[in-house]
Amino acid sequence: MPDSSSTLLKSVENIRVHSITRLASPRFIKEKLPTSEKNFQRVLHFRNTIGRILRQEEERLLVVVGPCSIHDPLGAIDYAQRLASLARELEDRLFIVMRVYFEKPRTAIGWKGLMNDPYLNDSGKIEEGIIIARRLLLEIADLGLPAGTEFLDPIIPQYIADLISWSAIGARTIESQTHREMASGLSMPVGFKNSTDGHIQAAINAMCSSRIPHSFLGIDQEGMTSIIMTEGNDQSHLVLRGGRDGANYFPQQIAQTLEQLKKAQAPLALMIDCSHANSGKNPLEQKNVLNNVIEQRRSGRKEIIGVMLESYLERGHQLLLEDPSSLRYGVSITDPCLDWESTASLLRAL
């Protein structure tokens, strides 16, 4: 006869869980897809350069540019090859990082990103998504191009963080204690976006929290549940992306934000997201935002250390329909993006 306690347990535990599949450990996947010593040195150099820009020890503008999300590895590497060439051309004035976003937090429902759903069909092949993402990051590293991403799931950094030079905590997760703790242990500089309603204080609170030590639950390189104890991350900055009431990059708003940062004794380093609410999600409006920001830098506002642009091969976006094979090549399936030709022209004009 079945044990009564075992039967009772099945009636109260995981009753809405369809299945549980064990995920390969970070060490296993890294051994399967190892990086080179040359790329380790590149990532270290990229992180150190971004750190100097954040401390305003270097005058180059930090530019994080790329698709709203990565859904097609072929299109992504096509874009990366073009961007790597442009980054070398403009390296005396700009430090360009490719935006390589694999995880997408959703306000309601929708596609959750390449790692969660690599085949765009809700099949839940997360391990395959992680492998595809890591393989793409290795290709980007081989091009000598820094990669930046938003970390959403706190387990994911163990799989890909060694290839990331800059990271972000997004507008929907900055109030999450889990993400603040995670940021305190990340090995690269971190940008904190203001919340979707446009409020700045939550992001400043997140920055302050991430700068101190934390202890929390996570996994180690063997994939075992572990207690993670961090030292705190002192390489953080604020990312202004606008909010429900509109843009927040104008001079008076920048001055007010800097006063809030001073009051909190947080780093006086700002990145302006030229997309999202700052552009009303109109990709062409990103040019006007960028020009305004550059004029502020020219007038002496050196605390603006960087900008972010959403850009892909073709302009605009498309809906993800039931048949992923019908998608147009080089067009975003999340937020609308600026096209490559306009992006290159815009960055050269800086």
ABEGO torsion letter per residue (X at the ends): XBBAAAAAAAAABGAABABBBBBBBAAAAAAABBBBAAAAAAAAAAAAAAAAAAAGABABBBBBBEBABBABAAAAAAAAAAAAAAAAAAAAABBBBBBBBABBBBABBEBAEAAABAAGAGAGBAAAAAAAAAAAAAAAAAAGBBBBBBBABAAAAAAAAAABABBBBBAAAAABAAAAAAAAABABBBBBBBBAAGBAAAAAAAAAAAABBBBBBBBBAAGBBBBBBBAEBABBBBBBAEBAAEBAABAAAAAAAAAAAAAAGBBBBBBBBABEAAAGGBAAAAAAAAAAAAAAAAAGBAABABBBBBBBABBEBBBBBABAAABBBGBBABBBBBBAAAAAAAAAAX
